[in-house]
Amino acid sequence: MQHIFLAGASRGVGREIAKILLANEPPNFKLTVLLRNPTYTVELEALGATVVMGDALDREQLERAIAQSSADPIHAMISTMGGVPSDRGERADCEGNKNLIDMAVKFGVQRFILVSSIGAGNSVVALAPQVLQTLGAILKEKEKAEQHLIASGLDYTIVRPGGLKSEPATSNAVLTENPTVSGIIHRADVARLVCDCLTSPNANRKVFSAIDPQMLFKPVEFEVVALK
C-alpha cells in the first residue's frame, strides 16, 4: 500500500483528492494529511486519513509533522497549497511548497505532484491580459514553486488547472502538454487527474495543463496525454 502525504486537504481540490484516495474499502492508499487548522480534522479522519498538524511556512513545524508520519515510508507527496499571504508576507503557493519540496528530498520521498495553475510558467500565454493583471503576482509565486520542484531532482508532475468550479465531476477532463489552452474545470475532475498521475509512468517529469474540452475559453487544438 502506497503512503501518500497530502498538503492542502482542508478544502477544494485537496479535499477531493483525499476522497478519491480513500474511496475504496479497504483503501488502496494510506493517506496522511497536513493541516494548519484543526477545524477540519474530524472530517478528514472520518474519511480514513491520518492527520498531522503543522504550518508549511514554518520549516521546523513541517519537519516535525513529516517525521511523525514517516514510520511508514512516504512514497509520494501531493500539494494543492495556496491562499492569502502570511503575516510575514509569505505565500504557501511559493514558500510553503518550496519547504515541502525540500522536506520531500530530505525524507527520501520518491514522487511529488504539485497542483499549480494555468498562467504559471510558459502557460502565461493562455490567459488574457486582464486576467494576468489581476492574478499575475500569484502566478509568479506558483511559477517559483514549479521551478524549485523541477530543480529538486525529485520525480515530479506539475498539474495546472484553469478556472476552478466546485461542481460534480464531469469525467470529461484531460491533461495536455500544450501550454496555450485554458478554460473552466471542476475541482473534482482535477482531483481525479492528479490521482491518475500517481500511478502513471506517462506523468513522470511532466508539466500538464488540466482542462475540460467542453469548457474552453477559446478553441485550441491540443493532444491529450494518455495516463493509462
C-alpha positions as a printed Julia matrix, in Angstrom:
228×3 Matrix{Float64}:
   0.0    0.0     0.0
   1.46   3.34   -1.03
   1.72   6.03    1.65
   0.7    9.45    0.33
   1.34  12.73    2.16
  -1.14  15.43    1.12
  -0.9   19.16    1.86
  -3.92  21.34    1.17
  -6.69  18.87    2.01
  -8.84  21.21    4.09
 -10.93  22.16    1.06
 -11.08  22.36   -2.72
  -9.0   20.08   -4.93
  -7.08  18.69   -1.95
 -10.24  17.54   -0.2
 -11.44  15.9    -3.43
  -8.1   14.09   -3.75
  -8.48  12.74   -0.21
 -11.96  11.44   -1.02
 -10.73   9.61   -4.12
  -7.67   8.07   -2.48
  -9.75   6.76    0.41
 -12.85   5.78   -1.57
 -12.27   2.02   -1.58
 -12.88  -0.22    1.41
 -10.26  -1.11    2.4
  -8.46   1.86    0.79
  -5.71   1.33   -1.77
  -3.58   4.05   -0.18
  -2.51   5.12    3.25
  -3.12   8.87    3.39
  -1.55  11.37    5.78
  -2.78  14.95    5.51
  -1.06  18.09    6.76
  -3.39  20.6     8.41
  -2.68  24.03    9.77
  -6.25  24.48   11.07
  -7.6   21.72   13.36
 -11.18  22.58   12.35
 -11.07  20.03    9.52
  -9.53  17.15   11.49
 -12.76  15.28   12.29
 -13.96  15.36    8.67
 -10.69  14.05    7.28
 -10.29  11.37    9.92
 -13.84  10.24    9.14
 -12.7    9.66    5.55
  -9.87   7.48    6.85
  -6.95   9.91    6.72
  -4.28  10.33    9.36
  -3.97  14.0    10.3
  -0.75  15.73   11.35
  -0.67  19.38   12.37
   1.8   21.93   11.05
   2.27  25.09    9.05
   4.15  24.59    5.78
   5.55  28.11    6.13
   7.33  27.01    9.32
  10.11  24.61    8.36
  10.57  23.24   11.89
   6.85  22.52   12.29
   6.75  20.93    8.87
   9.76  18.71    9.54
   8.23  17.5    12.82
   4.94  16.7    11.08
   6.64  14.7     8.35
   8.92  12.91   10.82
   5.81  11.95   12.77
   4.39  10.42    9.58
   7.44   8.66    8.22
   7.45   5.49   10.32
   5.78   4.13    7.2
   7.93   5.48    4.35
   6.19   8.16    2.29
   6.07   7.17   -1.39
   4.63  10.41   -2.77
   3.7   13.92   -1.72
   0.87  15.93   -3.26
   0.44  19.64   -2.69
  -2.55  21.78   -3.57
  -1.5   24.56   -1.21
  -2.26  28.21   -1.9
  -4.05  31.08   -0.24
  -3.51  34.5     1.26
  -0.07  35.69    2.41
   1.05  35.08    5.98
   1.7   37.9     8.44
   5.27  37.95    7.11
   4.07  38.32    3.52
   4.99  34.74    2.54
   2.61  32.69    0.42
   2.05  28.96    0.71
   1.92  28.96   -3.12
   5.66  29.59   -3.12
   7.41  29.34    0.24
   5.13  26.67    1.68
   5.52  24.49   -1.38
   9.27  25.08   -1.51
   9.55  23.97    2.11
   7.52  20.85    1.39
   9.64  20.02   -1.66
  12.81  20.38    0.41
  11.38  18.03    3.05
  10.46  15.5     0.36
  14.11  15.44   -0.66
  15.28  15.19    2.95
  12.96  12.28    3.79
  13.66  10.33    0.61
  10.21  10.66   -0.94
  10.04   9.22   -4.46
   7.46  11.44   -6.18
   5.98  14.91   -5.82
   2.82  16.16   -7.53
   2.24  19.9    -7.44
  -1.11  21.43   -8.35
  -0.29  24.85   -9.77
  -2.33  26.96  -12.21
  -2.67  27.74  -15.89
  -0.91  31.06  -16.27
   2.22  29.95  -14.44
   5.43  29.45  -16.38
   5.09  29.01  -20.14
   1.28  28.8   -19.86
   1.17  32.56  -19.26
   0.28  32.8   -22.97
  -3.05  31.05  -22.28
  -4.54  33.9   -20.26
  -5.99  37.21  -21.33
  -4.08  40.39  -20.32
  -6.85  41.49  -17.94
  -6.66  38.16  -16.11
  -2.88  38.42  -15.82
  -3.22  41.92  -14.45
  -5.34  40.53  -11.6
  -3.56  37.24  -10.97
  -0.04  37.95  -12.19
   1.58  38.22   -8.75
   0.05  34.94   -7.54
   1.01  33.14  -10.74
   4.62  34.3   -10.35
   4.71  32.73   -6.88
   3.33  29.47   -8.27
   5.94  29.56  -11.02
   8.71  29.85   -8.43
   7.42  26.72   -6.7
   7.28  24.88  -10.03
  10.89  25.82  -10.8
  12.01  24.73   -7.34
  10.36  21.33   -7.85
  11.87  20.81  -11.29
  15.34  21.63   -9.92
  14.92  19.39   -6.85
  15.84  16.11   -8.5
  12.54  14.52   -7.44
  10.33  12.6    -9.83
   7.68  15.25  -10.33
   4.39  16.03  -12.02
   3.01  19.55  -12.25
  -0.72  19.88  -12.94
  -2.0   23.32  -13.95
  -5.79  23.58  -13.88
  -7.73  26.51  -15.31
 -10.6   28.31  -13.62
 -11.97  26.1   -10.86
 -15.6   25.34  -10.01
 -16.98  23.28   -7.13
 -19.37  21.14   -9.15
 -19.73  17.36   -9.51
 -17.13  15.73  -11.74
 -17.92  15.68  -15.46
 -15.35  12.95  -16.25
 -14.53  14.93  -19.41
 -11.32  16.49  -18.09
  -7.96  15.66  -19.67
  -4.29  16.57  -19.44
  -2.24  18.1   -22.22
   1.29  19.41  -22.58
   0.01  22.25  -24.77
   0.54  25.43  -22.67
  -1.79  27.6   -24.77
  -5.11  26.09  -23.64
  -7.31  27.48  -20.89
 -10.84  27.13  -19.62
 -13.03  26.1   -16.72
 -12.61  22.78  -14.92
 -14.32  21.24  -11.91
 -12.24  20.62   -8.81
 -13.38  17.0    -8.62
 -12.09  16.4   -12.15
  -8.71  17.93  -11.32
  -8.51  15.63   -8.31
  -9.17  12.56  -10.46
  -6.42  13.57  -12.9
  -3.96  14.09  -10.04
  -4.75  10.66   -8.62
  -4.29   9.09  -12.06
  -0.85  10.73  -12.26
   0.21   8.93   -9.07
   0.42   5.58  -10.79
   1.19   6.55  -14.39
   4.74   6.45  -15.78
   3.5    8.79  -18.52
   3.18  11.56  -15.93
   6.76  11.46  -14.67
   8.73  14.7   -15.05
   5.88  16.32  -16.96
   4.09  19.67  -16.77
   0.43  19.48  -17.76
  -2.48  21.81  -18.29
  -5.71  20.31  -16.92
  -8.76  21.22  -18.96
 -12.32  20.21  -19.73
 -12.59  20.32  -23.56
 -16.24  21.3   -23.28
 -15.43  24.43  -21.24
 -12.52  26.05  -23.09
 -12.26  29.83  -23.22
 -11.41  29.61  -26.93
 -10.96  26.77  -29.42
  -7.42  25.38  -29.4
  -6.06  22.2   -30.95
  -4.2   20.02  -28.46
  -3.06  16.45  -27.88
  -4.41  14.56  -24.88
  -1.9   12.71  -22.69
  -2.94   9.12  -22.03
  -2.13   8.22  -18.43
  -3.08   4.54  -18.62
